[in-house]
Amino acid sequence: MGLTFCNVHFTKQPQRVVYVSGELMKSLKLTGKKNIRLRLGKDAIPATIKPIKRAGKHLFLATGVKSAIKVPKSGGVYLRNLQDEVQLGPLVGVLSDGPGSSASPFGSRTGFIKQLLREGSNRCYIFAFMPRDIDWQQEQVNGFFLNASGKFERKVVPLPDVVYNRLPSRRAEVSPYINQLRERFARKRIPYFNWSFFNKSDIYRLLENDGAANRYVPETHSNPNPDKMREMLERHHFVYYKPSAGSLGHGIYRLTYLPKKGYFARYRKSGKNVLLRFTNFDSLMRMLRARHGQSLSNYVVQQGIRLIEIDSCPIDFRFHMHKNGSNQWVVVGIGAKKAGRGSVTTHLKNGGALLTPQQALGRVFGARADEVLQRAKITAVKLAESLETQHHHLLGEIGFDLGIDQDEDIWMFEANAKPGRSIFRHPSLRAEGKASIEHILEHCLYLSKFRRRDDL
């Protein structure tokens, strides 16, 4: 397979003719050929080749070709030579959802999607779309492209070569409509990553199958009965009780048992931290049932870990992991999160503070900070590899919440298939935020089999 980068231009001729510069003819091994099949995404047409004298690698598409395969714009793009077919691309689709308004069609994700489209537009045809933008009968998408002035414009293109899933709603993702959408992409052999949100109980169950990875997971039980809760509290003295499908720290309780003082529940309510004391275990359980009813069946109980602290506040770490252009897991960004006073989690919305890992570990470990950080990075890569092995769908991005205890052991509390990007707002982590975008694009090139020549 040949792969080259060229400049695509449009001409006004109505016929299906492709004008190819001499250098590009040679690069694509087309010398002497009179006809070719040209492909974009899932569309392909036959076209006539006409060589032209022009320095550099240039491809001129007549209007008949441009409109037939819906080439969205001129400019630099990759070409793959597949024996009797030349493919332009890749055509990359970013799947999300939102209100569809002209200024912010994807709601709070609009800024991130614009950044992806801006960075990707110089190496591929990249667009964003919503589930309702797909026409399965015609096998085409009415996508959101970014124009030169940074505004969205709609263009109809064929089904893409690869889909990056950033659908925002857990509820929508388990709907029959979205399940059918994913299966349709799979049937058409269009790589689709990341498949769906993770449920906490699913992640713990997957990692149970790998002893080497499971040693980093605190003891965890899904849908625990009261006897299991009581036993965990008596053994560990404090546990976290959290919803299996929760996010952003919502609905999490830190439960503590002090033999001579009773049971304590710490949680967040109406934007404030709450601490309640109970004289016995049964009254603690009555409170939980009163607040959640039967939804407690979708909870997990997890061993509490005595984390390292700064100013008597525990800290944990968000590791933002990506697959790179060579399909390997790498750590791209790390944020240290310091819990707010009295808070049950380190989430920034609950009063937490964001630090760089060097700032946090330097205060705890001094000169040994780099050594501890390196060990945590190796652990994060092992966990990502294990999760991918046990998971049955394509993963390209994972957010791990990791902790380091007072014995320097490393623990994995949560894994997120669509991690938030709040750590990249820290002034010292902006470069990592840009690297994260770069890795998403590189992985799209890898999955669509468009890889730069220096990667081949």
PESULLIN-V526586 format. One record per pair of residues at least 6 apart in sequence whose ideal C-beta (glycine too) atoms are under 6 Angstrom apart, sorted by the first residue. I is the first residue (numbers start at 1). J is the second residue. D is the distance in Angstrom with one decimal. If there is no record, write none. Layout:
BEGIN
i:I j:J d:D
i:I j:J d:D
END
This chain:
BEGIN
i:2 j:28 d:5.8
i:2 j:81 d:3.7
i:3 j:80 d:5.5
i:3 j:453 d:5.9
i:4 j:27 d:4.5
i:4 j:79 d:5.4
i:5 j:78 d:5.6
i:6 j:24 d:5.4
i:6 j:57 d:3.9
i:6 j:59 d:5.3
i:6 j:79 d:5.7
i:7 j:58 d:5.2
i:7 j:76 d:5.7
i:8 j:59 d:5.0
i:8 j:74 d:5.2
i:8 j:77 d:5.6
i:9 j:60 d:4.8
i:9 j:74 d:5.4
i:10 j:61 d:5.7
i:10 j:66 d:5.5
i:10 j:74 d:5.5
i:11 j:60 d:5.1
i:11 j:62 d:5.4
i:13 j:62 d:4.1
i:14 j:63 d:5.4
i:14 j:64 d:5.3
i:15 j:62 d:5.5
i:15 j:64 d:5.1
i:16 j:47 d:4.6
i:16 j:64 d:4.2
i:16 j:65 d:5.2
i:17 j:48 d:5.0
i:17 j:50 d:5.7
i:17 j:62 d:4.5
i:18 j:47 d:4.8
i:18 j:49 d:5.5
i:19 j:50 d:5.1
i:19 j:52 d:4.8
i:19 j:60 d:3.7
i:20 j:49 d:5.9
i:20 j:51 d:5.8
i:20 j:59 d:6.0
i:21 j:52 d:5.9
i:21 j:54 d:4.2
i:21 j:58 d:4.2
i:23 j:57 d:5.3
i:24 j:57 d:4.2
i:25 j:31 d:5.3
i:25 j:51 d:5.6
i:28 j:81 d:4.6
i:33 j:49 d:5.7
i:35 j:48 d:5.9
i:36 j:47 d:5.7
i:36 j:49 d:5.3
i:36 j:86 d:5.7
i:37 j:44 d:5.3
i:37 j:46 d:5.5
i:37 j:85 d:4.3
i:38 j:45 d:6.0
i:38 j:47 d:5.1
i:38 j:86 d:5.6
i:39 j:85 d:5.6
i:39 j:87 d:4.2
i:40 j:69 d:4.4
i:40 j:71 d:5.9
i:40 j:88 d:5.0
i:40 j:91 d:6.0
i:40 j:158 d:5.8
i:41 j:91 d:4.0
i:41 j:158 d:3.5
i:41 j:159 d:5.5
i:41 j:160 d:5.3
i:41 j:161 d:5.8
i:42 j:139 d:5.7
i:42 j:158 d:4.8
i:42 j:159 d:4.2
i:43 j:69 d:4.5
i:43 j:158 d:3.9
i:45 j:68 d:4.7
i:45 j:69 d:5.7
i:47 j:65 d:5.3
i:70 j:156 d:5.9
i:70 j:157 d:5.0
i:70 j:158 d:5.9
i:72 j:125 d:5.5
i:72 j:145 d:5.9
i:72 j:155 d:4.8
i:72 j:157 d:5.6
i:77 j:88 d:5.6
i:78 j:450 d:4.8
i:79 j:86 d:5.6
i:80 j:87 d:4.4
i:89 j:161 d:5.5
i:89 j:450 d:5.8
i:90 j:124 d:5.0
i:90 j:161 d:4.3
i:90 j:448 d:3.7
i:90 j:450 d:4.3
i:91 j:125 d:4.8
i:91 j:160 d:4.4
i:91 j:161 d:5.0
i:92 j:124 d:5.3
i:92 j:126 d:4.4
i:92 j:160 d:5.9
i:92 j:162 d:5.6
i:92 j:444 d:4.7
i:93 j:129 d:5.6
i:93 j:160 d:3.7
i:93 j:163 d:4.8
i:94 j:113 d:5.9
i:94 j:116 d:5.9
i:94 j:128 d:4.4
i:94 j:164 d:5.0
i:95 j:163 d:5.4
i:95 j:165 d:5.1
i:96 j:106 d:4.9
i:96 j:109 d:5.5
i:96 j:166 d:4.6
i:97 j:130 d:5.0
i:97 j:167 d:5.8
i:98 j:105 d:5.4
i:98 j:106 d:3.9
i:98 j:107 d:4.0
i:104 j:110 d:4.3
i:106 j:113 d:5.2
i:113 j:128 d:4.9
i:115 j:437 d:5.8
i:116 j:437 d:5.9
i:117 j:126 d:5.4
i:117 j:146 d:4.2
i:119 j:437 d:5.0
i:120 j:126 d:3.8
i:120 j:441 d:4.9
i:127 j:143 d:3.4
i:127 j:144 d:5.8
i:127 j:145 d:4.9
i:128 j:144 d:4.5
i:129 j:141 d:5.1
i:129 j:143 d:4.7
i:131 j:181 d:5.7
i:133 j:141 d:5.5
i:133 j:142 d:4.6
i:134 j:141 d:5.4
i:139 j:159 d:5.1
i:140 j:156 d:5.4
i:140 j:158 d:5.6
i:141 j:157 d:5.8
i:142 j:154 d:5.6
i:142 j:156 d:5.3
i:143 j:155 d:5.9
i:143 j:157 d:5.5
i:144 j:152 d:4.7
i:145 j:153 d:5.6
i:145 j:155 d:5.2
i:147 j:153 d:5.0
i:161 j:448 d:3.8
i:162 j:191 d:4.8
i:162 j:444 d:5.0
i:162 j:447 d:4.6
i:162 j:448 d:4.3
i:163 j:185 d:5.9
i:163 j:192 d:4.5
i:165 j:194 d:5.4
i:167 j:173 d:5.6
i:170 j:197 d:5.0
i:170 j:245 d:5.8
i:172 j:178 d:5.8
i:173 j:196 d:5.1
i:173 j:197 d:6.0
i:185 j:192 d:4.6
i:191 j:394 d:5.9
i:191 j:447 d:4.1
i:193 j:394 d:3.9
i:193 j:396 d:4.1
i:194 j:395 d:5.5
i:194 j:397 d:6.0
i:194 j:417 d:4.4
i:195 j:393 d:3.5
i:197 j:417 d:5.5
i:198 j:415 d:5.6
i:198 j:417 d:4.8
i:199 j:244 d:4.9
i:199 j:245 d:5.3
i:200 j:244 d:4.8
i:200 j:300 d:5.3
i:201 j:222 d:3.9
i:201 j:244 d:4.5
i:201 j:300 d:5.5
i:203 j:415 d:4.8
i:204 j:220 d:4.6
i:206 j:390 d:3.9
i:207 j:213 d:5.0
i:207 j:214 d:5.0
i:207 j:217 d:5.5
i:208 j:214 d:5.5
i:209 j:390 d:5.5
i:210 j:386 d:4.5
i:213 j:383 d:5.5
i:213 j:386 d:3.6
i:216 j:410 d:5.9
i:216 j:411 d:5.9
i:216 j:412 d:4.7
i:217 j:412 d:5.5
i:218 j:302 d:5.2
i:218 j:303 d:4.0
i:218 j:305 d:5.7
i:218 j:411 d:5.6
i:219 j:303 d:4.2
i:220 j:300 d:5.6
i:220 j:302 d:4.5
i:221 j:228 d:5.6
i:221 j:301 d:5.3
i:222 j:300 d:5.1
i:223 j:297 d:5.4
i:224 j:301 d:4.5
i:226 j:285 d:5.5
i:229 j:301 d:5.8
i:230 j:281 d:5.3
i:232 j:239 d:5.1
i:232 j:301 d:5.5
i:233 j:239 d:6.0
i:233 j:257 d:4.1
i:236 j:303 d:4.9
i:236 j:304 d:5.7
i:237 j:257 d:5.5
i:238 j:256 d:4.3
i:238 j:304 d:3.7
i:239 j:255 d:5.3
i:239 j:301 d:5.3
i:239 j:304 d:5.2
i:240 j:254 d:5.9
i:240 j:302 d:4.7
i:241 j:253 d:4.3
i:241 j:255 d:5.6
i:241 j:299 d:5.9
i:241 j:301 d:5.3
i:242 j:252 d:4.4
i:243 j:251 d:4.5
i:243 j:298 d:6.0
i:243 j:299 d:5.7
i:244 j:298 d:5.0
i:244 j:300 d:5.6
i:248 j:347 d:5.9
i:249 j:345 d:3.9
i:249 j:347 d:4.0
i:249 j:350 d:5.6
i:252 j:344 d:5.5
i:252 j:345 d:5.8
i:253 j:265 d:5.5
i:253 j:267 d:4.7
i:254 j:266 d:4.4
i:254 j:344 d:4.5
i:255 j:265 d:5.6
i:256 j:264 d:4.3
i:257 j:263 d:5.5
i:262 j:277 d:5.6
i:262 j:278 d:5.7
i:262 j:279 d:5.0
i:263 j:278 d:4.4
i:263 j:281 d:5.9
i:263 j:284 d:4.5
i:264 j:277 d:5.4
i:265 j:276 d:4.9
i:266 j:275 d:5.0
i:266 j:344 d:4.9
i:267 j:274 d:5.5
i:267 j:344 d:5.7
i:268 j:350 d:5.8
i:273 j:342 d:4.2
i:273 j:343 d:5.5
i:278 j:284 d:4.3
i:305 j:403 d:5.6
i:305 j:405 d:5.2
i:305 j:411 d:5.2
i:306 j:405 d:5.6
i:306 j:406 d:5.3
i:307 j:314 d:4.0
i:307 j:403 d:4.8
i:308 j:364 d:4.8
i:308 j:404 d:5.3
i:310 j:338 d:5.7
i:310 j:363 d:5.5
i:313 j:338 d:5.3
i:313 j:339 d:4.8
i:314 j:339 d:5.1
i:315 j:336 d:5.5
i:315 j:338 d:4.8
i:315 j:360 d:5.3
i:316 j:337 d:5.7
i:316 j:346 d:5.2
i:316 j:401 d:5.8
i:316 j:403 d:4.3
i:317 j:334 d:5.8
i:317 j:336 d:5.4
i:317 j:402 d:4.9
i:318 j:335 d:4.7
i:318 j:399 d:6.0
i:318 j:423 d:5.3
i:319 j:331 d:5.7
i:319 j:334 d:5.5
i:319 j:380 d:4.4
i:319 j:400 d:4.4
i:319 j:402 d:5.7
i:320 j:332 d:5.3
i:320 j:333 d:4.0
i:320 j:399 d:5.6
i:320 j:419 d:5.8
i:321 j:329 d:5.7
i:321 j:384 d:4.9
i:321 j:398 d:4.5
i:322 j:332 d:4.9
i:322 j:397 d:5.5
i:322 j:439 d:3.7
i:323 j:396 d:4.6
i:323 j:443 d:4.6
i:324 j:330 d:5.3
i:324 j:439 d:5.6
i:324 j:442 d:5.8
i:325 j:442 d:3.5
i:325 j:446 d:5.2
i:325 j:455 d:5.4
i:327 j:446 d:5.6
i:329 j:381 d:5.1
i:329 j:384 d:4.1
i:329 j:385 d:5.8
i:331 j:377 d:4.9
i:331 j:380 d:5.5
i:332 j:432 d:5.9
i:332 j:435 d:5.2
i:332 j:436 d:5.0
i:332 j:439 d:5.7
i:333 j:423 d:5.9
i:333 j:429 d:5.8
i:333 j:432 d:3.5
i:333 j:436 d:6.0
i:334 j:357 d:4.6
i:335 j:354 d:5.4
i:335 j:423 d:3.0
i:336 j:355 d:4.3
i:336 j:357 d:5.0
i:336 j:360 d:3.5
i:337 j:346 d:3.7
i:337 j:352 d:5.0
i:338 j:353 d:4.6
i:339 j:346 d:4.5
i:339 j:352 d:5.6
i:340 j:350 d:5.9
i:340 j:351 d:2.5
i:340 j:352 d:5.3
i:343 j:350 d:4.7
i:343 j:351 d:5.2
i:346 j:352 d:4.4
i:348 j:422 d:5.8
i:354 j:426 d:5.1
i:356 j:428 d:4.9
i:357 j:373 d:5.5
i:361 j:369 d:3.8
i:361 j:372 d:5.6
i:361 j:373 d:5.7
i:362 j:369 d:4.6
i:365 j:372 d:5.3
i:376 j:410 d:5.5
i:379 j:410 d:4.8
i:380 j:400 d:5.6
i:383 j:412 d:5.6
i:384 j:398 d:5.4
i:388 j:395 d:5.1
i:396 j:443 d:4.7
i:398 j:415 d:5.7
i:399 j:416 d:3.9
i:399 j:419 d:2.5
i:400 j:412 d:5.8
i:400 j:415 d:5.6
i:401 j:413 d:4.6
i:401 j:414 d:4.3
i:402 j:412 d:5.6
i:403 j:411 d:4.7
i:404 j:410 d:5.7
i:423 j:429 d:5.7
i:424 j:433 d:3.0
i:445 j:451 d:5.4
END
